[in-house]
Amino acid sequence: MVLAATLLLTGCGSKKGSLQEVTLVLDWTPNTNHTGLYAARDQGLWEKRGLKVNIIQPPETGSDAMVASNAAEFGVGAQESMMLAREQGLPIVSVAAIIQHNTSGFASPAAKNIKEPKDFEGKTYGGWGSPAEQAVIQSLMNVQSANVDKVTFVNAGSADFFTAVKKDIDFEWIFYGWTGIEAELRKEPINMVYLSDYSKQLDYYTPLLTTSEKMIKDKPDLVRAFVEGAAEGYQYAIDNPDAAAELLLKAVPELNADLVKASQKWLSPKYKDDAPRWGEQKKEVWSGYGDWMTKNGLLKKELNYDEMFTTEFLPK
């Protein structure tokens, strides 16, 4: 592991046999947001394009810093954290939207009666320490003239949602397609505050695939091979949700099989949704959320949205 990290930091990828070896750092523990990536790896979709992709889980600081520093060639990120990273000068670029519309929101046990952003006041939010979390919660609360200073922010650590909300945490940010589906299976009712319910501008891209400006400049063919392999993997998951679920379970056998199968069935149609192809990104989505953040005082600098994303590596 140390040797691999050294190679990545110094050489930005290493060759193993005839394959170019690269690292992909996830945004969280493996789940159905990542199914297409495991399909690309385990069905040889990257290998046939000359790549050996090592999929790793993120450090507590997340994937953006690793990708920006070239400690990993590719990452899974999200538009809300990426825009704040770009404001801080981190040279990361989105190369594909994994899910076309925002299926994330703030979840809480129904008994806590958190039904809209103003209900966050006086409650405790459990997160992972990203500045994007407070920024997004503040932007939602601003819609209802609520005060984010009345929210207590704590690091939830490694505890899952269902454990955390039985202790000292009231709500967390989840993807409905994973934790929401698990709540259904557990028969534990939850309330969801979906971001996109409060503004079209909050229907932004999360999660997405990222790389660095350096990778795009120095190794565009490698980036293209990676993105094309990922696109083929997600298309497989779109077309074959049951088989894709089995593939993810084989790759990560400790996952809950019932959850993976139910989640995959719910999520597969949402990867591409109404877009002409998987991975599509539009400038209006990037600028729309950027305008929202600026209006709410969460972005201080004027950003160049064209530098944040590219669709040039997606299959035509």
N, C-alpha and C positions, 0 to 999 in steps of 0.2 A: 504493500500500500504506500509506504514512504517512497520507495523507488518510483512507483507509478506517478506519484504527485510531483516528484522531482523532474521526471521526464516531461510532464505536462507543463510545469512552470518554465522549464528552460527551452523545450522544443516545441511546445504547443502541438502535441500529438507525437506518437511514436509508431514505427513500422514493425509489424510482427509478420514475418514471412512476406507475402505479397500484399497483406492488408494494412491499411493505415489505421492505427489504433487511436481512438478518441474517447473522451469521457463526457457523459451526459449526466448532469446533476438534477435530480428531481426537486420539486418544491415542497414535498411532504412525503409521508410514507406511501408506498405504492397503492394505487386505487384505480378505478375505471377511467379517470381522466387520462391515465397513462397507458391504457390497453394497447393503443396503436403503436406505441413505442416498443412494448414487449413483442408485439406481432412483428414489427420490423426486425427486431433483433433475432427472435427465435425462429422465424420463417426464412431467414437468410436474405431479407430484402435489402439490408444494408451491405451484407457480405457480397452480394452479387454486384454491388456498386463499389467494391473495394474497401469497405470499412468494417472494422471491428469496434463496436460501440459498447463501452462499459457503462452500465447504468448504476449510479450511486445515489444514496440518500443525502439530503443537504445537511450542512452544519446548522447550528442554531441561528446563525446570521443569515441563512437563506442562500439562494442560488446566485443572486445578482452579482455579489462581490466576487464570487469564484469565476463567473463568466467574464466580468470586466477585467480581472487580473490575469486572465488566460490560465487559471488553475484548472478550469474545465472549458472545453471548446464550446459546449452547448449546455443550455439549461432550460428548465421549465420555470416560467415566471408569470407575472400578471401585469396588466397595464397600469394599475394604480401604483404599485411599488416601483415599476420601471420608470414612470414619469418622474417620481421623486428622486430616483437614482440618477436620471439624466440631468435633473436640475443641479445635483451635486457633482456633475461632471463625469459620472461613470459611463464609459463608451460602449453601452450595450444596445443591441438592435433586435427587434422582434422579426422573426422570419416566417412565422405562421401562427394563426389563431387556432388553438386546439378545439375550442368550443365556440361556435359562431355568436351566441348570445350569452349574456351573463346569467348564469343559473345560481349565483351565490347570494347569500343573504345572512342576516343575523337571526340565529335560532335560539329559542329558549323553551323550557318546559311550559306547557300550556298553563299550569297552575301558577306560574309567576306573573301572568297577565301582562306580558310585554307584547303589545299588538302593533305599535307604531313607534317611530323614533323618539317622540317626547317621553315615552315610557322608559327610556334608557336612564333618565334622571334618577339618581339614588340607587342605581344598580351597579353591579360589578361585572366588568367585561374581562373575559379570559382570552388572551391572545398569545402571539409568539414574538412580540417585541419589535414589530416593524413600524416605522413612523407612518406608513400608509394606513394602518388600522385607525389610529386616532383621527387622521385626516378625513377618512371616509365617514367615520361615525359622526364627526363634527359636521361634515357637509350634509348628512341626512338630518341631523338635529336642527341645523340652521333653517331648514324648510319649515319647521314648526316652531321656530323661535325658542328652541330649547337650549339648555346650557350644558355643553360638554364637560365643563369643570365639575359638574355634579355626578359624573361617571367615574368610578374607580377602575383603573386599568391595572391588571396583574398579569404576570406571565403564567400561562396554564401549564407550562412544562410538557411532559410527555403524556399526561393524563388525557384519555379520550373524552369526548363531549359528554357522554352519559355518566361517566365517573365525576367529571368536573362540576357539572350542574347539580350534583347531589351533595356537593361540599359547599365551598364559599363563592362559587361563580354563578352568575345569573344568566349570561348569554355569551354566545361565541359566534364567530363568522364561519359558516359552513358552505359547502356545496350540497345543494339539496339531493343531487343525484347519488351521493354517497351517504352522508350522515342522515339526511332526510329520509332516504329509503330505509336505512337501518332503523330509524325511529318507527317507521310503519311496521317493519317486521317484528320489532320488539313490542309493538302496541303501546308505545309511550308517546302520547300526543305532544306535538310541539307547535309553537307559533313561529311563523317566518316573517321577517321584515325584509322583503326583496329590494335590492338597490334599485332595480329598473322600474319598480312601482312608483318611485318618487321623482323620476325624471328620465326622459329618453336618453339624456346625456350620460346616465349611469349604466346604460346597456353597453358597457365597454368589454374589451377582450380579456377574459380570464378563464383558464390559464392560456399561456402562449409559449411558443418555443423561441429561445433567445440565443444569440451568439454575440461576439464582439466585433467592433468596427475593424479591428486588426485582422480577424479571421476573414471577413468579407473582402478586405483589401488584399491580403496576402495569399489566401487559399480559397478563392471563390468556387473552384471545382469541387473541393471537399465539402463546402457548405451546400452546394447544389446536390451532391450525392446524399448528404444527410437528410436534407429536406424532402427530396424525392422518395427516399426510402421510408421516411415517416409518413408521407402522404399515402403511400401504398399500404402501409400498415393500418392507418386510420380508415382507409377505404375498405379494407378487409373487415375491420370491426363494424363499420356501417352496414356492410352487406351480410355479415355473419355474426350477429350478436351472441348467439348461443356458443358457437365454436370459439369466438374471441374470448368469452368469459372462461371457457375451459383452458384456453391458452394462458390467460393471466393467472389462473389458479395453479397451473403447472409450474409457471415461473416463480410464483410467490405462494407456496402451498399453505403458509400459515394464515392466509386470508380466509374469512368466513365465506364458504361456498354459496350459501343461500343469498347472502348479501351481494356478492359479486354477480351472480346470475340475474338477480332482480335489478340491480343498479345498471348493469350493462344493457338490459332490455329497455330501461328508461332513457339511458344516455345515448345509445348508438344513433338514433335519429337526430340528436341535437348537435353532434359534432359538426355536420355540414349545414343542417337546417335549410334555410332558404337561400343560401349562397350558391353561386354557380359551381364552386369547387371547394373541397376541404382546404382549410388554411387561409382562405381569403381575408384580407384586411382592407378597410377603407379609411381614407384620410379623415372623413367627416366623423368617424367614431373616435379617432385619436384627438382631433381638435375639439370635438364636442365635450369630451371628458376634461380635456385641458382647460377649456373655457369655464367649465363648471368649477374646477379646482381654483382657477384664478378668481372667479367671481366670489367664491367662498373664502378667499384669503389663504388658500392652502398652497398655491404655487406663487412664488415671488418673482421668478425670472420668466422672461418670454422665451419659449422653447420653439425649436424648429421641428415640427412634427414629421416632415419628410425624412429627417435623419433618424427617427425612432423606429421606423419599420420599413420593410421591403417585401414586395411580392415577387421579386425577380427570380427567386429560386424555386417557386412552386411549379409543378408540372403544368405545361400549357394545356 
